[in-house]
Amino acid sequence: MSSKLERVLRVFSSSLFFSNAAQRTTSLRQLHFFGSAQQDQKFYLNVQDMDDIQEDITKGMQELKFEAMALSFPQEIIHEILLRLPVKSLIKCTSVCKAWRSMIMNKRFTRAHLSQINNVNDRHLFLVHRVSGRESSTSGHRAIVSKVTEEVYSLHYDNQAFDEYAKIEFPIAPKQEVLNEHLRVVGTCNGLVCLADDMFCYCYNFFIWNPAIRKLVTLPGPAITFRTHGGYDASIGFGFDANTNDYKVVRVVTLQHEGVGPTLAEVYSLATGSWTSVGSVTPSCQLSRASQAFVNGALHWPALRRTDYGSNYFILTFEVGSTLFREIRVPKSLIKYNYHLGLWLSISGDGKSIALFTMDNRCEDSFLEIWMMKEYGMEESWTKLITLGPQGPERLLPRASCFRKNGEVLLILSGARVAFSMGSILSNQYTFYGHRAKSNHELVSLDLVSKTIKNLGISGEGYQYCNVDSYKESLVLSDQTDAVSY
């Protein structure tokens, strides 16, 4: 914490506990004078220190009638202090007084706080979603769990230890309404999580969830359904329109009319609370619950185009602001369709470009390739970073999940039930660090430079499904009128 701000907070917090009103007034006058002199300075707070100080402040305010005093305090300094508090502390601060609540719940404050968070690396988290059940199967490189016994959401720091930050609870009421055994995380954006009820059955339950402030928006049903259009395959995307400060869910639907029919799209706007049709998708393509990546204001999905000469892979993009579809070519070696090949899109570690994970999980010659588009939009910049084979005795092929800020890649190793010792597995020349793999899905981190794989110690015994997405806490939805608190 800066020494200047430390002085401000020390005077502020101590003033709350003076039993003598004159002492409190003198203390606050000192703070007012100091704040006026320093109001043009930028302050940077240590999150834990601020959390401790804020707890002291909250306790003092509960004991004193502090609202009048808070109103007389320089609002510029209050604003600067609150901007640098973590979301958990800000929620507590909304109970301090009406003025603070009004400031924190304001849309401008939410945007400013989000911008502040994006500039602080130590607040980068991962959302881990795990599901266990009595039965499971695989469809299109995707695990499907039935007869679910447990579903866990947890947040973890993006640090070397991958420490758990918190376990989070999804509201029970929406769970009772879903038709599939469990929900799927479509994507995350600015502290929001988009969830879809589409793991196996046709279903039209979609949610936008902010676990940090415990608020949930249930989307209305879309226009394109089995009843209105017959059979279909659908992919979902979730992103942010910076032009209108709006969050949007995009649904791309390939109709199954005597084979493969046209592909249509519809967009849900959080601001309007409704779906809008954007017509047919051009270029024509086929998508089936494809992974999404939101980068540079555009959503990206791996897609398939059928021609008279065969089928080819490409990446379909949708610019959320302009609602225009475009395409990006995949690496030349991956263009031709391969029934056994699975494509998974992700975001680069710096968040400025896209990465492509390709997997062939046949027993013979199975592999995982990790590709990176070094310069976004420059198709010639596709670079293969690594090729992996099956990892260890009796292990299935690793599945790449996402990039970390340090450039490492999170991998999910399926069927892990064997012990490791320090050393190298000669068949693939990658080193494992850890003790015993006790889970059906084990989370590890791949260092692309040293070619080592580190066991992150995430206990997952009995979990047949695991998904990881990057996450940052925010206040988004705090002022959303149709968001339900729980």
Secondary structure, 3 states (H helix, E strand, C coil): CCHHHHHHHHHHHHHCCCCCHHHHHHHHHHHHHHHHHHCCCCCCCCHHHHHHHHHHHHHHHHHCCCHHHHHHCCHHHHHHHHHCCCHHHHHHHCCCCHHHHHHHCCHHHHHHHHHHHHCCHHHCEEEEEEEEEEEEEEECCEEEEEEEEEEEEEEEECCCCCCEEEEECCCHHHHCCCCCCCCEEEEEECCEEEEECCCCCCCCCEEEEECCCCEEEECCCCCCCHHHHCCEEEEEEEEEECCCCEEEEEEEEEECCCCCCCEEEEEEECCCCEEEEEEECCCCCECCCCCCEEECCEEEEEEEEEECCEEEEEEEEEECCCCEEEEECCCHHHCECCCCEEEEEEECCCCCCEEEEEEECCCCCCEEEEEEECCCCCHHHEEEEEEECCCCCCCCCCEEEEECCCCCEEEEEECCCCECCCEEECCCCEEEECCECCCCEEEEEEECCCCEEEECCCCCCCCCEEEEEEECCCCCCCCCCCCEEC
